[in-house]
Structure formats: C-alpha cells, structure tokens
C-alpha cells in the first residue's frame, strides 16, 4: 500500500480548512513506516527542513481515501488530516524548555 498525507489547518470558529495552507507528505520509501496522529493529538508539521513557520494544531479530523486508480498494480491510501488552530499558550504547556 502506498500512502500520501495532506495536513491542513482550520482556524477556530471556521467551518472549512484554509485554502493554500496545506503540507503534503509521502510515505518513508526506505522503511515503509508511517505514524498517523490520532484525533486530539497535537502536532507540528514542517514541509521542508528549516521551515520557520510549520503548521501546528490539534488533529480535528482524519479522512482516509483508498484507491487503485493511480497505480493499478498497487493500492494507495491518501489521508487528509485537518489540524484545528491551537488555543493560546498550548505549546508552552506541552513542552519543556529545561
């Protein structure tokens, strides 16, 4: 199975994720391993090494789309993960600077 991931951000109080703020990731081709965050998990996602502004938030929804249309000899799973904008001060409470 081949996996692709999209991470999107939704602002508090909004009904739909913001357009243009999407990070697309692919599976680890060397190991084939991938970690998928659960609903409620807090995550930071960087598209490129050194990005100064990663997408950050709490996982609100996960949508799994299965297909074999792109690669007929290999099944694919595209996972769209929507991150809700975190409440103020959450990162300071979740991590330690010590």
Backbone bond lengths (Angstrom), bond angles and torsions (degrees), N, CA, C in turn:
res aa  C-N    CA-C-N  psi(-1)  N-CA   C-N-CA  omega(-1)  CA-C   N-CA-C  phi
1 X - - - 1.452 - - 1.522 108.47 -
2 X 1.312 117.60 132.28 1.457 123.41 176.29 1.528 108.14 -99.77
3 X 1.342 116.83 134.24 1.455 121.79 -177.11 1.523 111.15 -116.15
4 X 1.332 116.40 141.21 1.463 122.80 168.51 1.524 106.95 -131.23
5 X 1.323 115.45 152.83 1.466 121.13 -176.01 1.524 109.73 -132.63
6 X 1.301 116.63 137.64 1.462 122.38 168.78 1.521 107.25 -119.28
7 X 1.313 115.98 132.83 1.460 121.83 172.70 1.515 107.37 -111.67
8 X 1.337 116.83 129.28 1.453 122.28 177.68 1.520 108.80 -126.24
9 X 1.337 116.35 158.28 1.463 121.04 178.92 1.526 109.10 -113.12
10 X 1.324 115.51 139.35 1.465 120.95 173.44 1.529 107.00 -120.96
11 X 1.310 116.39 128.59 1.465 121.10 -179.92 1.527 109.58 -74.74
12 X 1.308 116.55 150.17 1.471 121.06 179.30 1.526 109.72 -57.13
13 X 1.335 115.57 133.37 1.455 121.50 178.23 1.522 114.95 85.61
14 X 1.333 117.70 -8.62 1.465 121.20 179.79 1.529 109.78 -88.11
15 X 1.337 115.26 156.13 1.462 120.48 -178.79 1.525 112.64 -91.82
16 X 1.333 117.27 -24.98 1.468 120.79 -175.87 1.527 110.49 -132.76
17 X 1.331 116.94 153.84 1.472 120.14 176.49 1.530 110.99 -63.13
18 X 1.326 115.17 156.10 1.459 121.44 179.60 1.519 110.46 -73.17
19 X 1.314 116.81 139.60 1.461 120.99 175.76 1.524 108.65 -77.47
20 X 1.309 115.53 144.37 1.456 120.05 175.58 1.517 115.00 88.02
21 X 1.317 118.16 -16.65 1.468 120.59 179.15 1.520 108.83 -105.32
22 X 1.329 115.64 74.12 1.460 122.11 -178.51 1.514 109.38 -129.18
23 X 1.313 117.14 136.65 1.462 122.50 173.11 1.514 106.69 -113.18
24 X 1.339 116.23 125.00 1.456 121.05 179.37 1.520 109.08 -106.50
25 X 1.327 116.41 128.75 1.463 122.49 179.48 1.525 109.18 -124.09
26 X 1.313 116.16 155.10 1.460 121.80 176.86 1.528 108.44 -118.30
27 X 1.335 114.82 163.82 1.464 118.91 179.29 1.524 110.84 -63.13
28 X 1.318 116.00 159.35 1.455 121.80 175.23 1.524 107.21 -74.71
29 X 1.323 117.00 108.29 1.459 120.99 -173.70 1.532 113.20 -71.12
30 X 1.328 118.01 -21.36 1.463 120.14 -179.89 1.528 111.28 -78.53
31 X 1.317 117.26 -45.65 1.458 120.08 -175.67 1.524 112.94 -104.34
32 X 1.332 117.40 -21.62 1.455 120.47 -177.39 1.514 113.01 73.76
33 X 1.325 117.58 7.52 1.460 121.18 -178.13 1.519 110.47 -94.07
34 X 1.311 115.92 147.41 1.454 121.58 178.09 1.525 108.32 -151.00
35 X 1.297 115.33 143.17 1.457 121.49 175.99 1.519 107.54 -109.07
36 X 1.312 116.40 128.85 1.453 121.34 -179.46 1.525 107.38 -112.60
37 X 1.337 117.66 119.39 1.460 118.91 -178.73 1.534 111.45 -68.15
38 X 1.317 115.79 147.56 1.465 122.30 177.74 1.516 110.78 -82.98
39 X 1.322 116.45 159.40 1.459 121.17 172.63 1.530 106.91 -58.42
40 X 1.320 115.97 131.68 1.465 121.76 -178.53 1.513 113.72 99.80
41 X 1.335 118.24 -18.15 1.464 121.12 177.84 1.522 111.01 -71.89
42 X 1.323 116.76 145.48 1.463 122.17 173.06 1.519 108.44 -93.70
43 X 1.320 117.58 133.70 1.464 121.20 -179.08 1.521 111.10 -139.28
44 X 1.326 114.46 155.92 1.462 123.58 169.47 1.519 105.91 -124.22
45 X 1.335 117.03 129.65 1.452 121.64 -176.35 1.520 109.06 -123.95
46 X 1.346 115.72 122.67 1.455 121.72 176.13 1.522 108.45 -111.06
47 X 1.328 115.83 133.92 1.455 119.06 179.06 1.522 111.16 -82.15
48 X 1.326 116.76 -39.02 1.459 121.94 -178.17 1.519 109.38 -126.62
49 X 1.326 116.27 145.17 1.459 120.48 177.27 1.529 108.87 -58.72
50 X 1.303 116.75 131.12 1.452 120.88 178.97 1.514 114.78 91.24
51 X 1.345 117.81 0.16 1.468 119.33 176.29 1.519 108.88 -55.94
52 X 1.320 116.34 133.82 1.451 119.90 -179.28 1.517 112.56 -88.47
53 X 1.335 117.60 -16.85 1.460 120.27 -178.65 1.529 110.49 -132.01
54 X 1.335 117.32 82.96 1.467 119.29 178.26 1.528 110.60 -73.53
55 X 1.329 116.86 162.84 1.465 120.16 170.75 1.523 106.52 -75.21
56 X 1.305 116.71 131.49 1.457 120.91 -179.75 1.519 108.98 -131.59
57 X 1.308 116.47 143.39 1.453 119.33 177.18 1.508 112.81 168.26
58 X 1.310 113.78 -174.25 1.468 122.58 179.10 1.520 107.72 -105.60
59 X 1.327 117.27 132.69 1.455 121.34 -177.54 1.532 109.30 -63.66
60 X 1.343 114.65 119.57 1.462 121.11 -179.92 1.527 110.77 -96.65
61 X 1.340 116.57 -46.57 1.464 120.35 179.84 1.512 110.29 -143.61
62 X 1.350 114.88 157.55 1.463 122.74 173.53 1.525 106.95 -134.44
63 X 1.329 116.30 128.19 1.465 121.35 178.36 1.518 108.18 -118.29
64 X 1.332 117.29 123.28 1.459 123.16 -179.81 1.530 108.58 -104.45
65 X 1.327 116.84 121.72 1.461 122.11 178.32 1.531 108.00 -116.91
66 X 1.329 116.64 117.14 1.461 122.29 -178.79 1.514 110.24 -102.21
67 X 1.342 116.28 142.44 1.461 120.17 -178.18 1.521 110.34 -161.06
68 X 1.304 115.63 160.21 1.457 120.85 167.32 1.531 109.29 -129.03
69 X 1.334 116.70 16.96 1.464 122.04 -177.49 1.525 112.76 -71.41
70 X 1.324 118.14 -35.33 1.465 121.07 -177.37 1.527 110.24 -77.26
71 X 1.305 116.76 -46.71 1.462 122.77 179.45 1.528 107.71 -121.75
72 X 1.341 119.25 92.03 1.472 121.09 -175.34 1.531 114.43 -55.85
73 X 1.331 117.72 -28.48 1.463 120.01 -179.81 1.530 112.23 -92.92
74 X 1.325 116.94 3.18 1.469 120.20 -178.04 1.524 109.77 -146.82
75 X 1.313 116.72 125.54 1.461 120.61 178.09 1.516 110.33 -71.03
76 X 1.330 116.17 148.26 1.456 120.95 178.19 1.526 109.77 -125.98
77 X 1.313 114.82 153.79 1.458 121.67 175.13 1.520 107.43 -134.78
78 X 1.319 116.10 117.80 1.461 121.03 176.33 1.527 106.69 -102.85
79 X 1.329 115.74 127.58 1.462 120.76 -177.37 1.522 108.40 -116.07
80 X 1.337 115.92 119.43 1.463 121.22 177.14 1.527 107.68 -102.06
81 X 1.323 115.91 118.75 1.465 122.17 -177.64 1.521 108.52 -112.72
82 X 1.335 115.74 122.59 1.462 121.06 179.54 1.518 108.28 -101.63
83 X 1.331 115.30 124.94 1.465 122.26 178.00 1.517 109.16 -101.26
84 X 1.320 115.94 128.94 1.462 120.27 175.14 1.523 108.71 -86.11
85 X 1.315 115.20 136.17 1.463 120.78 178.28 1.532 109.05 -52.22
86 X 1.336 118.03 128.45 1.467 120.02 -176.34 1.525 112.63 -74.23
87 X 1.319 114.85 156.28 1.456 119.53 175.90 1.526 109.66 -69.95
88 X 1.302 116.71 157.78 1.465 122.07 -177.20 1.527 110.49 -59.96
89 X 1.319 116.27 136.78 1.450 122.48 174.62 1.517 115.94 80.11
90 X 1.329 117.85 4.00 1.467 119.24 -175.59 1.527 111.90 -65.92
91 X 1.330 118.78 -38.35 1.466 120.21 -176.92 1.525 111.33 -66.67
92 X 1.315 117.37 -33.65 1.457 120.12 177.78 1.534 110.74 -67.75
93 X 1.346 116.83 -33.23 1.465 120.40 179.16 1.514 112.38 -76.90
94 X 1.340 117.18 -27.57 1.465 120.57 -175.20 1.523 114.30 -87.67
95 X 1.324 117.01 -22.93 1.471 118.80 -177.73 1.513 110.28 -126.96
96 X 1.310 114.08 159.18 1.461 120.43 -179.54 1.512 109.69 -113.60
97 X 1.307 116.86 139.72 1.466 120.53 177.47 1.507 111.21 -91.07
98 X 1.324 117.83 -0.31 1.473 122.06 -179.15 1.510 111.08 -80.71
